[in-house]
């Protein structure tokens, strides 16, 4: 099976098949998830200093912060998976 890479912005990608969830960062539970991941060294920040607009959770329980809107990341994810079929 070919590994598809999901673009998270600024030249950063993640293997699409490893993505479990693409979420918005605005809620209190998401802030807790982000803080816990930071404490446990599972946080990957690819925002390049910009505002976090999407939180991506992976199979390995890593939390990735992206400056690209969650909806945009989700649309890219869908397009990748549709192209695979």
N, CA, C and O atoms as a GROMACS GRO file, in nm:
protein
  340
    1UNK      N    1   0.084  -0.118   0.000
    1UNK     CA    2   0.000   0.000   0.000
    1UNK      C    3   0.089   0.126   0.000
    1UNK      O    4   0.184   0.137   0.078
    2UNK      N    5   0.057   0.215  -0.086
    2UNK     CA    6   0.132   0.339  -0.099
    2UNK      C    7   0.098   0.432   0.017
    2UNK      O    8  -0.018   0.445   0.056
    3UNK      N    9   0.201   0.498   0.074
    3UNK     CA   10   0.178   0.592   0.182
    3UNK      C   11   0.149   0.729   0.125
    3UNK      O   12   0.229   0.784   0.049
    4UNK      N   13   0.034   0.784   0.162
    4UNK     CA   14  -0.005   0.917   0.116
    4UNK      C   15   0.031   1.018   0.224
    4UNK      O   16   0.010   0.994   0.342
    5UNK      N   17   0.085   1.132   0.182
    5UNK     CA   18   0.126   1.236   0.276
    5UNK      C   19   0.024   1.350   0.276
    5UNK      O   20  -0.010   1.405   0.172
    6UNK      N   21  -0.024   1.383   0.396
    6UNK     CA   22  -0.119   1.492   0.415
    6UNK      C   23  -0.041   1.620   0.445
    6UNK      O   24   0.037   1.624   0.540
    7UNK      N   25  -0.061   1.723   0.363
    7UNK     CA   26   0.008   1.850   0.378
    7UNK      C   27  -0.052   1.930   0.494
    7UNK      O   28  -0.172   1.957   0.496
    8UNK      N   29   0.033   1.966   0.592
    8UNK     CA   30  -0.012   2.044   0.707
    8UNK      C   31   0.033   2.189   0.700
    8UNK      O   32   0.014   2.265   0.795
    9UNK      N   33   0.092   2.228   0.589
    9UNK     CA   34   0.137   2.365   0.571
    9UNK      C   35   0.284   2.382   0.599
    9UNK      O   36   0.342   2.307   0.678
   10UNK      N   37   0.346   2.481   0.534
   10UNK     CA   38   0.488   2.516   0.553
   10UNK      C   39   0.580   2.399   0.524
   10UNK      O   40   0.685   2.385   0.588
   11UNK      N   41   0.543   2.314   0.428
   11UNK     CA   42   0.628   2.202   0.390
   11UNK      C   43   0.624   2.085   0.485
   11UNK      O   44   0.705   1.993   0.473
   12UNK      N   45   0.531   2.085   0.578
   12UNK     CA   46   0.518   1.976   0.675
   12UNK      C   47   0.409   1.880   0.631
   12UNK      O   48   0.302   1.922   0.587
   13UNK      N   49   0.437   1.750   0.645
   13UNK     CA   50   0.340   1.649   0.607
   13UNK      C   51   0.334   1.539   0.713
   13UNK      O   52   0.425   1.525   0.795
   14UNK      N   53   0.226   1.462   0.710
   14UNK     CA   54   0.210   1.346   0.797
   14UNK      C   55   0.151   1.235   0.712
   14UNK      O   56   0.076   1.262   0.617
   15UNK      N   57   0.183   1.110   0.743
   15UNK     CA   58   0.128   0.997   0.669
   15UNK      C   59  -0.023   0.994   0.694
   15UNK      O   60  -0.066   0.977   0.808
   16UNK      N   61  -0.101   1.009   0.589
   16UNK     CA   62  -0.247   1.022   0.601
   16UNK      C   63  -0.310   0.902   0.671
   16UNK      O   64  -0.406   0.918   0.747
   17UNK      N   65  -0.258   0.782   0.645
   17UNK     CA   66  -0.317   0.661   0.704
   17UNK      C   67  -0.299   0.657   0.856
   17UNK      O   68  -0.367   0.579   0.923
   18UNK      N   69  -0.209   0.738   0.912
   18UNK     CA   70  -0.184   0.740   1.056
   18UNK      C   71  -0.270   0.842   1.130
   18UNK      O   72  -0.269   0.846   1.253
   19UNK      N   73  -0.345   0.925   1.056
   19UNK     CA   74  -0.428   1.028   1.117
   19UNK      C   75  -0.556   0.966   1.172
   19UNK      O   76  -0.627   0.893   1.103
   20UNK      N   77  -0.585   0.996   1.300
   20UNK     CA   78  -0.706   0.946   1.365
   20UNK      C   79  -0.813   1.054   1.366
   20UNK      O   80  -0.931   1.025   1.343
   21UNK      N   81  -0.774   1.180   1.392
   21UNK     CA   82  -0.872   1.288   1.402
   21UNK      C   83  -0.810   1.421   1.361
   21UNK      O   84  -0.691   1.445   1.381
   22UNK      N   85  -0.896   1.507   1.303
   22UNK     CA   86  -0.859   1.645   1.270
   22UNK      C   87  -0.962   1.732   1.342
   22UNK      O   88  -1.081   1.725   1.312
   23UNK      N   89  -0.915   1.813   1.438
   23UNK     CA   90  -1.006   1.885   1.527
   23UNK      C   91  -0.975   2.034   1.530
   23UNK      O   92  -0.865   2.077   1.494
   24UNK      N   93  -1.072   2.113   1.574
   24UNK     CA   94  -1.049   2.256   1.597
   24UNK      C   95  -0.994   2.274   1.738
   24UNK      O   96  -1.031   2.199   1.828
   25UNK      N   97  -0.907   2.372   1.759
   25UNK     CA   98  -0.836   2.386   1.887
   25UNK      C   99  -0.906   2.471   1.993
   25UNK      O  100  -0.849   2.495   2.099
   26UNK      N  101  -1.027   2.518   1.966
   26UNK     CA  102  -1.086   2.623   2.049
   26UNK      C  103  -1.148   2.578   2.182
   26UNK      O  104  -1.165   2.661   2.271
   27UNK      N  105  -1.181   2.452   2.198
   27UNK     CA  106  -1.252   2.408   2.318
   27UNK      C  107  -1.156   2.381   2.435
   27UNK      O  108  -1.036   2.360   2.416
   28UNK      N  109  -1.211   2.383   2.554
   28UNK     CA  110  -1.132   2.353   2.674
   28UNK      C  111  -1.073   2.212   2.671
   28UNK      O  112  -0.956   2.195   2.706
   29UNK      N  113  -1.150   2.109   2.629
   29UNK     CA  114  -1.092   1.975   2.622
   29UNK      C  115  -0.972   1.970   2.526
   29UNK      O  116  -0.875   1.898   2.553
   30UNK      N  117  -0.977   2.043   2.416
   30UNK     CA  118  -0.864   2.042   2.323
   30UNK      C  119  -0.743   2.110   2.384
   30UNK      O  120  -0.629   2.069   2.358
   31UNK      N  121  -0.765   2.213   2.464
   31UNK     CA  122  -0.654   2.279   2.532
   31UNK      C  123  -0.588   2.181   2.630
   31UNK      O  124  -0.466   2.179   2.644
   32UNK      N  125  -0.670   2.100   2.699
   32UNK     CA  126  -0.616   2.000   2.791
   32UNK      C  127  -0.536   1.894   2.716
   32UNK      O  128  -0.428   1.853   2.760
   33UNK      N  129  -0.589   1.849   2.602
   33UNK     CA  130  -0.520   1.749   2.519
   33UNK      C  131  -0.383   1.804   2.477
   33UNK      O  132  -0.282   1.734   2.484
   34UNK      N  133  -0.382   1.929   2.435
   34UNK     CA  134  -0.258   1.994   2.392
   34UNK      C  135  -0.159   2.005   2.508
   34UNK      O  136  -0.041   1.975   2.491
   35UNK      N  137  -0.205   2.048   2.625
   35UNK     CA  138  -0.118   2.062   2.742
   35UNK      C  139  -0.062   1.928   2.787
   35UNK      O  140   0.056   1.918   2.820
   36UNK      N  141  -0.147   1.824   2.788
   36UNK     CA  142  -0.102   1.690   2.827
   36UNK      C  143   0.004   1.639   2.730
   36UNK      O  144   0.104   1.580   2.771
   37UNK      N  145  -0.020   1.660   2.601
   37UNK     CA  146   0.076   1.615   2.499
   37UNK      C  147   0.210   1.687   2.516
   37UNK      O  148   0.316   1.626   2.501
   38UNK      N  149   0.204   1.816   2.548
   38UNK     CA  150   0.328   1.893   2.568
   38UNK      C  151   0.406   1.835   2.687
   38UNK      O  152   0.528   1.815   2.679
   39UNK      N  153   0.336   1.809   2.798
   39UNK     CA  154   0.401   1.754   2.918
   39UNK      C  155   0.463   1.617   2.890
   39UNK      O  156   0.571   1.586   2.941
   40UNK      N  157   0.396   1.536   2.809
   40UNK     CA  158   0.442   1.400   2.781
   40UNK      C  159   0.531   1.391   2.657
   40UNK      O  160   0.563   1.282   2.611
   41UNK      N  161   0.572   1.507   2.603
   41UNK     CA  162   0.661   1.514   2.486
   41UNK      C  163   0.602   1.445   2.363
   41UNK      O  164   0.674   1.381   2.286
   42UNK      N  165   0.470   1.458   2.346
   42UNK     CA  166   0.402   1.402   2.228
   42UNK      C  167   0.349   1.512   2.137
   42UNK      O  168   0.276   1.483   2.042
   43UNK      N  169   0.384   1.637   2.164
   43UNK     CA  170   0.332   1.750   2.089
   43UNK      C  171   0.428   1.788   1.976
   43UNK      O  172   0.548   1.802   1.998
   44UNK      N  173   0.374   1.804   1.856
   44UNK     CA  174   0.453   1.848   1.740
   44UNK      C  175   0.387   1.977   1.690
   44UNK      O  176   0.272   1.975   1.645
   45UNK      N  177   0.459   2.087   1.698
   45UNK     CA  178   0.405   2.218   1.660
   45UNK      C  179   0.462   2.256   1.523
   45UNK      O  180   0.581   2.284   1.510
   46UNK      N  181   0.376   2.258   1.422
   46UNK     CA  182   0.420   2.296   1.286
   46UNK      C  183   0.352   2.426   1.243
   46UNK      O  184   0.327   2.447   1.124
   47UNK      N  185   0.322   2.514   1.339
   47UNK     CA  186   0.253   2.640   1.308
   47UNK      C  187   0.348   2.750   1.264
   47UNK      O  188   0.304   2.852   1.210
   48UNK      N  189   0.478   2.733   1.287
   48UNK     CA  190   0.578   2.837   1.256
   48UNK      C  191   0.544   2.969   1.323
   48UNK      O  192   0.558   3.076   1.263
   49UNK      N  193   0.499   2.962   1.448
   49UNK     CA  194   0.470   3.082   1.525
   49UNK      C  195   0.335   3.144   1.498
   49UNK      O  196   0.301   3.247   1.558
   50UNK      N  197   0.259   3.087   1.411
   50UNK     CA  198   0.126   3.141   1.380
   50UNK      C  199   0.022   3.080   1.474
   50UNK      O  200   0.052   2.989   1.552
   51UNK      N  201  -0.100   3.131   1.464
   51UNK     CA  202  -0.210   3.081   1.547
   51UNK      C  203  -0.245   2.938   1.510
   51UNK      O  204  -0.251   2.903   1.392
   52UNK      N  205  -0.269   2.854   1.612
   52UNK     CA  206  -0.310   2.715   1.587
   52UNK      C  207  -0.455   2.713   1.539
   52UNK      O  208  -0.544   2.764   1.607
   53UNK      N  209  -0.478   2.653   1.422
   53UNK     CA  210  -0.612   2.646   1.366
   53UNK      C  211  -0.663   2.503   1.349
   53UNK      O  212  -0.781   2.481   1.320
   54UNK      N  213  -0.573   2.406   1.368
   54UNK     CA  214  -0.613   2.265   1.359
   54UNK      C  215  -0.525   2.182   1.451
   54UNK      O  216  -0.406   2.208   1.468
   55UNK      N  217  -0.587   2.080   1.511
   55UNK     CA  218  -0.516   1.984   1.595
   55UNK      C  219  -0.536   1.847   1.531
   55UNK      O  220  -0.649   1.804   1.509
   56UNK      N  221  -0.425   1.780   1.500
   56UNK     CA  222  -0.431   1.649   1.435
   56UNK      C  223  -0.382   1.546   1.536
   56UNK      O  224  -0.275   1.560   1.594
   57UNK      N  225  -0.462   1.441   1.557
   57UNK     CA  226  -0.425   1.332   1.647
   57UNK      C  227  -0.386   1.212   1.559
   57UNK      O  228  -0.455   1.180   1.462
   58UNK      N  229  -0.274   1.148   1.593
   58UNK     CA  230  -0.226   1.034   1.514
   58UNK      C  231  -0.244   0.903   1.590
   58UNK      O  232  -0.275   0.902   1.709
   59UNK      N  233  -0.225   0.792   1.518
   59UNK     CA  234  -0.235   0.658   1.578
   59UNK      C  235  -0.142   0.642   1.697
   59UNK      O  236  -0.176   0.574   1.794
   60UNK      N  237  -0.025   0.703   1.690
   60UNK     CA  238   0.074   0.690   1.797
   60UNK      C  239   0.045   0.784   1.914
   60UNK      O  240   0.125   0.797   2.006
   61UNK      N  241  -0.072   0.850   1.909
   61UNK     CA  242  -0.118   0.942   2.013
   61UNK      C  243  -0.037   1.072   2.017
   61UNK      O  244  -0.038   1.142   2.118
   62UNK      N  245   0.033   1.104   1.908
   62UNK     CA  246   0.099   1.233   1.897
   62UNK      C  247  -0.006   1.338   1.861
   62UNK      O  248  -0.104   1.308   1.793
   63UNK      N  249   0.017   1.459   1.907
   63UNK     CA  250  -0.073   1.570   1.879
   63UNK      C  251   0.004   1.670   1.795
   63UNK      O  252   0.109   1.720   1.836
   64UNK      N  253  -0.048   1.700   1.676
   64UNK     CA  254   0.019   1.791   1.583
   64UNK      C  255  -0.064   1.918   1.572
   64UNK      O  256  -0.184   1.913   1.547
   65UNK      N  257   0.002   2.033   1.591
   65UNK     CA  258  -0.065   2.163   1.579
   65UNK      C  259  -0.031   2.223   1.443
   65UNK      O  260   0.085   2.228   1.404
   66UNK      N  261  -0.134   2.268   1.372
   66UNK     CA  262  -0.115   2.326   1.239
   66UNK      C  263  -0.178   2.464   1.232
   66UNK      O  264  -0.278   2.490   1.299
   67UNK      N  265  -0.121   2.552   1.151
   67UNK     CA  266  -0.175   2.686   1.132
   67UNK      C  267  -0.279   2.688   1.020
   67UNK      O  268  -0.339   2.792   0.993
   68UNK      N  269  -0.300   2.575   0.955
   68UNK     CA  270  -0.401   2.564   0.848
   68UNK      C  271  -0.536   2.531   0.912
   68UNK      O  272  -0.542   2.452   1.006
   69UNK      N  273  -0.644   2.591   0.861
   69UNK     CA  274  -0.778   2.567   0.915
   69UNK      C  275  -0.809   2.417   0.916
   69UNK      O  276  -0.774   2.345   0.822
   70UNK      N  277  -0.875   2.370   1.022
   70UNK     CA  278  -0.912   2.229   1.035
   70UNK      C  279  -0.994   2.183   0.914
   70UNK      O  280  -0.975   2.071   0.866
   71UNK      N  281  -1.083   2.267   0.866
   71UNK     CA  282  -1.166   2.233   0.751
   71UNK      C  283  -1.081   2.212   0.626
   71UNK      O  284  -1.108   2.121   0.547
   72UNK      N  285  -0.981   2.295   0.607
   72UNK     CA  286  -0.891   2.283   0.491
   72UNK      C  287  -0.810   2.154   0.500
   72UNK      O  288  -0.797   2.082   0.401
   73UNK      N  289  -0.756   2.125   0.618
   73UNK     CA  290  -0.680   2.000   0.638
   73UNK      C  291  -0.770   1.881   0.612
   73UNK      O  292  -0.729   1.784   0.548
   74UNK      N  293  -0.893   1.889   0.662
   74UNK     CA  294  -0.990   1.781   0.643
   74UNK      C  295  -1.022   1.760   0.495
   74UNK      O  296  -1.031   1.646   0.448
   75UNK      N  297  -1.040   1.869   0.421
   75UNK     CA  298  -1.067   1.860   0.277
   75UNK      C  299  -0.949   1.797   0.203
   75UNK      O  300  -0.968   1.716   0.113
   76UNK      N  301  -0.826   1.834   0.242
   76UNK     CA  302  -0.706   1.775   0.180
   76UNK      C  303  -0.701   1.625   0.209
   76UNK      O  304  -0.667   1.544   0.122
   77UNK      N  305  -0.736   1.588   0.333
   77UNK     CA  306  -0.737   1.448   0.375
   77UNK      C  307  -0.837   1.368   0.291
   77UNK      O  308  -0.805   1.261   0.240
   78UNK      N  309  -0.958   1.423   0.276
   78UNK     CA  310  -1.062   1.357   0.195
   78UNK      C  311  -1.016   1.340   0.051
   78UNK      O  312  -1.034   1.233  -0.007
   79UNK      N  313  -0.958   1.445  -0.006
   79UNK     CA  314  -0.911   1.438  -0.145
   79UNK      C  315  -0.806   1.332  -0.163
   79UNK      O  316  -0.806   1.260  -0.263
   80UNK      N  317  -0.715   1.320  -0.067
   80UNK     CA  318  -0.612   1.217  -0.072
   80UNK      C  319  -0.673   1.078  -0.075
   80UNK      O  320  -0.637   0.994  -0.157
   81UNK      N  321  -0.766   1.055   0.018
   81UNK     CA  322  -0.826   0.922   0.030
   81UNK      C  323  -0.913   0.888  -0.091
   81UNK      O  324  -0.919   0.772  -0.132
   82UNK      N  325  -0.980   0.986  -0.148
   82UNK     CA  326  -1.060   0.963  -0.269
   82UNK      C  327  -0.971   0.928  -0.387
   82UNK      O  328  -1.006   0.843  -0.468
   83UNK      N  329  -0.856   0.994  -0.396
   83UNK     CA  330  -0.763   0.968  -0.504
   83UNK      C  331  -0.700   0.830  -0.495
   83UNK      O  332  -0.652   0.776  -0.595
   84UNK      N  333  -0.700   0.773  -0.375
   84UNK     CA  334  -0.640   0.642  -0.352
   84UNK      C  335  -0.726   0.530  -0.409
   84UNK      O  336  -0.675   0.425  -0.450
   85UNK      N  337  -0.858   0.552  -0.411
   85UNK     CA  338  -0.952   0.447  -0.454
   85UNK      C  339  -0.948   0.423  -0.603
   85UNK      O  340  -1.021   0.337  -0.653
   0.00000   0.00000   0.00000
